Amino acid sequence: MQVPGIPRFVFTMELISRGPDQTDIVDRAARPRTAKDRATMEALMVPLRGVLTSGAAALIDLAAADAAERAAGREAEPDVPASTARHLSSPVTAAGGPIVYLPDDAGAE
């Protein structure tokens, strides 16, 4: 947004996922090129910090409402049954009997 008498500043917002229930919001400002612009930015930091904080609070509320709406429309995922064949206690056999491995030199005759 252009404000008369205020130089343009570059601001970015980054959302960093910290797990399924936490996301950090990081606001960054590029360093102004001139000393005059830096002094202007320093003077604007206190009111700007309030705007960014209230904006982040609104974003958190919107994200929580969106997550609740998405969760309401989906069924809970069923538990995965425990595997019964994970640790074998006897050899696995093929449909005609046990699998037999021949030595490498058995077919050389």
Steps between C-alpha positions, in 0.01 A plus 500: 500500500643836397497772765596850385833611645594149614755305293415149384623218722523130423328280759462123488307255713613140538297218653724228647342167591623366835274197509133413460383754761749786470599747231728797559434831326816691412478858369809644334583845366775564246759754610424837338771632268540853634555634851191718463286197412648304792411785739146505362468124548627520858238769575229276352604180680292549819167556320593244236572237766145551633352455154704184436409355840127559452526365144671186628227453764233529230690251282523254790123524559427448129735201480345341812148546357611351166663201671186437709281519189721255312512259796120507537452379144720195526466173686757386751756269345473138619782339692727282291471137613815335630679282248474126569770399251766752586730272696500152350545202729526238224625494138276637227398233248386535141185331368679177405722454802798681648722716281822318422816686402749305294872562528650709218686202350194266496397593144856466356463133398 
